[in-house]
């Protein structure tokens, strides 16, 4: 029903849209000259913005586009942002680049789909936009055209996006604090961690309360967080730069892309972002703080192990790796610490049980087998229900069979994300 209403509303947009003016192309050059320090600063900003992750297929050339982005209305493929003159942005002036970044308009005047989070990027300063432009224009040009978008009518009509922008494109309030500026803007954390309405716009009055994208759930990162061990600035910074934390687990889904890039971002910026997010979560109460300390000291003591149809599945399929006997990131997290079990949605837990965690590409990384071929729907429901009831104090999730079926039907591109922790040497890493 929500999608039907969205389609009707979007059809109205078709009469209200229009194209912005086309901007003149710049003379295309293969070798742009920019100050090296400026390019290096742009590299750090691009890492915060996840430019590589969104514009690079795992089997493709850097920034050449073609990454599938799934929505209720169809699939959108990211664009080529290398300085190739014909298929990339080599012919774009800096003014055209800034307009795309902040207003969602291509150089030729066509509207960009808001899968490109220009509603967040509108906060990016002129100086930072200049550094990003310098960095991208000094990448290796790649001649590559992404596949055509696969969107149903009327969502395949770009000029209808004009009304969507009129309704929802609001520049975030300017932020003086560095962490707020990065989280609210270039980091576009709310794009994944906020729920969306029927027209796929962020519900700003519920910002950061958790959202679903690409078949995965991005958990609440404000006061509604269900993390069993409270986050603090040090643990968030470690997690964002390493893709895992011994008290919180491993990044998976599209969060794996984020952490894979943030390890190359300036550490001071990542720490500033962590401070802002930790502030949104708030200081935990005394009871929650005590429970977190007890869990970290003796996580396996909190398994109730009650009889039930999921207990034997837990013992045979989960416990051997998740018994806490081997340190992370290559030993399994004791599941009493897992946000996947405590969080507001079982979606990620279901995905990981069914599909596992694939290895990183050419790097050491955590791995986990998938059980899609070993567990039927009833068994998976039994296991997830038992885990929630016996390893957490949270209320049961409401009927989630639909999520199990959606997880089984996931497209390969929804699963082919790098697991968190890639490239981390567990002997060299130091927990905070």
Buried (B, 14 or more C-beta within 10 A) or exposed (E): EEEEEBBEBBBEBBEEBEBBEEBEBBEBEEEBEBEEEBBBBBBBBBBBBBBBBBBBBEEBBBBBBBBBBBBBBBBBBBBBBBBBBEBBBBBBBBEBBBBBBBBBBBBEBBBBBBBBBBBBBBBBEEEBBBBBBBBBBBBEBBEBBBEEBEBEEBBBBBBBBBBBBEEBBEBBEEBEEBBBBBBBBBBBBBBBBBBBBBBBBBEBEBBBBBBBBBBBBBBBBBEBBBBBBBBBBBBBBBBBBBBBBBBBBBBBBBBBBBBBBBBEBBEEBBBBBBBBBBBBBEEBEEEBEEBBEBBBEEBBEBBEEEEBEBBEBBEEBBBEBBBBEEEBBBBBBBBBBBBBBBBBBBBBBBBBBBBBBBBBEEEBBBEBBBBBEBBEEEBBBBBBBBBBBBBBEBEEBEEBEEBBEBBBEBEEBBBEBBBBBBBBEBEEBEEE
